[in-house]
Amino acid sequence: MRIGEDIARKAFLCAAMAAVCVLAVYFWKDLHLGGDNAAKIPDIVVENITVEREVGGRQWKLLSPQVTHQEGIITGRSLDLTIKEPDGMESKIFASSGTFGREDNDVTLNQASGAMAQGKKKYDMTAGEAHYDAASDVWHFRGGIMLTDGHVKISGPSGYFKTKTGECRLVGRGSVCWGL
């Protein structure tokens, strides 16, 4: 019976050693994930935030139910942006999501809609994407853009708005409707 016990003991030891080796390999792989496989974790997550900042002489106010900060980029969902110009013009833009660069002050808003008002003049806007390039002080619109003042509606696939000069241009084939 001793031979049977020795074989059973050796089989048990071999199985235990194999299990330890498998676990060691698993944990070694888990602890030594390469940079490409590692999940990027945000530096910070904040809920119900209001960010106020001066950008290009304008007062910007950004509200979001949740933002994350990672690698210098603030990413938020359900963004409300208000921009107050020194001359009294006020723009309000609402977006399903977007990003804000801490270093360059660039803003990208997805599924954006909003209004720009100064005195009695008011313009409404919708765009698939609205990107503000702070260095050039230009808004770029992609994914379809529509502008209206209530009397005239202009739409096209893309365009831009230069905030310093007030120049607004739609690029590509578009349409104009008036007498709304």
N, C-alpha and C positions, 0 to 999 in steps of 0.2 A: 504494500500500500504506500510505502514511502515513495516509490517512483511516481505514482499517480499524483501524490501531493506535491512533489517537486515540479512536475509538469504543470499542474494547476497554478502553483505559486509563480513559476516562470511566465506562464501565459498572462497571469494577472499583472505581474510587474511590467511585461512588454506592453500590455494594453494601457497601463497607467503612464508609462513613459511616452507612448504614442500620444495620449491625451495631453500630457504636459507639453510636448513638442508642438502640437497643433495650437494650443492656447498661447504658447510663447510666440509662435509665428504671427498669430492673429493680433496679439497685443503689440508686437514689434511694428507691424504694418500700421496699426492704428496710431501709435505714438510717433511714427516717422513719415507722416503724410507729406508729400512734396508741396511746394508753394502753389502749384497749379491745382492740386486737389483740395487744398484747405479752404474751408468756407470763410468768406469775408464777413466779419461781424462789425456792425456799426459802432462808432466811438460812443455815440449817445443816442437815445430815443427819448423824445419829449412829446407829451400829449397836451392838447389845448394851449397852443403857443401863439403869442403875438410878437412879431419882430418888427421893430421900427428902426429905420435907417435912412440917412441922407445919401442919395446917389445922384451925382451930377447936378447938385443944387435943388433937387426935388425931394420931398418927403415921401418915403415909401413905407407902407404899413402892410404886413403880411400876416394873415391869420390862417391857422390850420389845426384840425383836430389831432394830427400826429405828424411829426417830422423825425427824420433820422439824419445824423451827421456821420459821414464816412469819407475819408480822404479829401477833406476840404469842400465837399459838396453836400448841401442840405437838400434832402429829398422829402417832399411832402405829398399828402393826398388831400383832396378837397380844399384847394387853396383859394383864399379871397385876398386880392391885392388892390390896394388903394394908393394912387399916386397923386400928390398935390403939387402943382407947379407954382412957382413964385408969382406968376401972373393971374392966379386964381383958377386956372383950368384944373379940373379933377377927373381922373380916370379910375374906373372900377372894373376889375377883370376877375372873373370867376373861372376856375379850372378844375378838372377832375383830379389832376396830379401835376407835379412839376418839380423843377430843380432850381437851386440858387447857389451860385459859386461865391464862397466867402472871400476869396482873393480877388477875383476879377469882377464881381457884382453882376455877372451874366445871369439871366433868368430864362428858363424855358417853361412854358405853360402848355399843357395838353388838354384838348377839347375845351378851348377858351371861348368865353363869351363875356361881353362887357359893354360899357358905355363911357363916352368921353363928353364932358359937359363944361361949357364956359358961358356964363350968363344964360341967355335963352337958347343958345345953340347946343344941340345934343346929337351925337353920332353913336349908333349902335354897331357892334362888331361881333362876328363869330369867326373862329378859325380852328382848324384841326390842330395846329401848333402855332404858338406865338413865342418867338425867341427874341429877347432883348440883348443886344451886344453893347455892353456898357462903354467899351473903348471907342466905338464909332457913334454911340448914342442913336442907334438905329434899331427899330423893331422889324423883324423878318417874319413873314407869315407863310406857312406851308400847309398842305393838306386841305386846301380850300379856304377862301377868305370871302366874307360878305360884309359890306359896309352899307349903312343906310342912315339918312337923316329924317326919315318919315315921309319924304317926298320922292327921293331918288334912292334906288337900290343898285349897288355895283357889286359884282361878284366875279371871282376868278380862281384859278388853281393856286396862285401864290402872289406875293407882293411884299412891299416894304413901306415903312413910314419913318422918315428922318425927322426926329423930334426937334432938332435945332432950326431947320428951315421950314418945317411943316409939309414938305414934299411927300406925297403919298402916291405910290404907283403900283398897279396890279400888273403882273407879268403872265403872259400866256393868253390863251383864248378866254375871253370873259363875256359878261353880259351886263347891260344897263337897262333898268326899268324905271320909268318916271310916272308921275301922276298917281302915286299909290294912295 
